[in-house]
Amino acid sequence: MKPLFITIIICTLFSTASTYGEEYNDPQTEEIHLGELIPAFAYKSFASSSTLKAQGANSYTVKNLIDGDLRTCWSEGVKGYGVGEWVEFEFHEDTTIDVIAIANGYLKNEYILEKNSSVWALDIYITTYDGDKHHETLYFDRPEFWQTSVETEEEVMHVCRLFWIPEGFGGTSIKSIRFQIADVYHGTKYDDTCISEIFFYGSVVGYGESYYN
């Protein structure tokens, strides 16, 4: 009877897992395609509530989040761990965004990643040109150092936490997206909370670069 009992348990677990996958359809665990990064001219502006002062050759501005380099980062600049601090991107009209990939922590190297703080919970606020709004909280595992550059979708998905634009907003002109620190993993030495990169995947509908010149 013992082998039969084990078989029944395994079959039950498999059935439950299949049902869960069908019901929730989690894109993070499926074979997916991120699409194309939005072009540089799609960005209208970007801002942050605070920024850590430059230290030598190292700067920590919000622009570092879209430079394609995991060795740079944005770091909030207030006393403490920066809960409530934010970065915001505004996009030109007709920019659609389908998925966002966020490289959490300061990924310059393993030592620096460990010493600095990183995001545990991130509030995301989306506003469209139609006036629709959406808020969602995204949770992160503690980041681990892997490498300082990503060139393929597989590498991006290995390093980053994915956030899919909710149904009803994908394919819609996105006006702005704000990312606000809600909670953090404490660094072993510094209380500066860092994010290395944010990749926006989508398109600019119907226009070329000359439209924004």
Order of alpha helices (4+ residues) and beta strands (2+ residues): alpha-beta-beta-beta-beta-alpha-beta-beta-alpha-beta-beta-beta
